[in-house]
Amino acid sequence: MLHGTGAHLLHGDPTQRGARAVGRSVTWRRRLPRVSSAAGRPVPTPHEGGTRAPFGRRVIALVIDWAACLLIVQGLIGSVVELSPSAFSFAPLGLLFLLNVVGVTLGGATFGHRLMGLQVVPLHGEWVTPLRAAARAALLCLFIPALVVLGDDGRGLHDRAAGTRITRR
């Protein structure tokens, strides 16, 4: 029998995981993988690099996202539109919120997460919904919940409220 090629699934090897004997015949239950919001890809297991993201990488990813928002607002928007000083100070924060909602909902990660090899995965369900991403981004913009880590799983308050976690890719 060929191993590693999936031939055991074709030949009905009952010693493989997922098989269930019913009477004399063997039936197979197909396990569907959990899917992240990143184009239907399966969520990595700990063996595939889906382990908990270190705190340092998460902070660096947030700094990268913040720096990108500052560059976009000062370089692109600031040269085209005349902003008041108060609007100029809140524009990067609004852009950070928008980029987080769009990036986490559609791609499972922000620009900083991608550079640091991280992704946002839901604890329940198949993908991070726009409402969950918006709640996560709103709390992240306060910045304090991101620094408060509770429990041994290393999730911040914004991830706990949204039902998400950040893992390595």
Residue pairs with C-beta under 8 A, 6 or more apart in sequence:
1 7
1 8
1 11
1 13
8 16
9 16
9 28
12 19
12 26
12 28
13 19
14 21
14 26
18 28
18 29
18 30
18 31
19 26
19 27
19 28
19 29
20 26
20 27
20 28
20 29
21 27
33 42
33 43
34 42
34 43
34 121
34 126
35 41
35 42
35 43
35 126
35 127
36 42
36 43
36 108
36 119
36 121
36 122
36 126
36 127
37 104
37 105
37 106
37 107
37 108
37 120
37 122
37 126
37 127
37 128
38 107
38 108
38 109
38 119
39 107
43 50
43 121
43 167
44 50
44 167
44 168
44 169
49 167
49 168
49 169
50 121
50 167
50 168
50 169
51 167
51 168
52 153
52 154
52 165
52 166
52 167
52 168
53 118
53 154
53 166
53 167
53 168
55 149
55 154
57 116
57 117
57 118
57 168
58 116
58 118
58 146
58 156
58 166
60 112
60 116
61 110
61 112
61 113
61 115
61 116
61 118
62 112
62 140
62 146
63 112
64 111
64 112
64 115
64 116
65 96
65 99
65 100
65 110
65 111
65 112
65 113
66 92
66 96
68 99
68 111
68 112
69 92
69 93
69 95
69 96
69 99
70 92
72 92
72 95
73 88
73 91
73 92
73 95
77 83
77 91
78 88
83 91
93 141
96 137
96 140
96 141
97 137
97 138
97 140
97 141
99 110
99 111
100 110
100 133
100 136
100 137
100 140
101 130
101 133
101 134
101 137
103 109
103 110
103 111
103 113
104 110
104 120
104 128
104 133
104 136
104 137
104 164
105 127
105 128
105 129
105 130
105 133
107 114
108 119
108 120
108 121
108 127
108 128
109 118
109 119
109 120
113 119
113 120
113 166
117 168
117 169
118 166
118 167
118 168
118 169
119 166
119 167
119 168
119 169
120 128
120 136
120 164
120 165
120 166
121 128
121 164
121 165
121 166
121 167
122 128
122 132
122 163
122 164
123 163
123 164
123 165
124 163
125 163
128 136
128 162
128 164
132 162
132 163
132 164
133 162
135 158
135 161
135 162
136 158
136 159
136 161
136 162
136 164
139 145
139 146
139 157
139 158
139 161
139 162
140 146
140 158
144 157
145 156
145 157
145 158
145 161
146 156
146 157
146 158
147 156
148 156
148 157
149 155
149 156
150 157
150 160
153 165
155 164
155 165
155 166
159 165
159 166
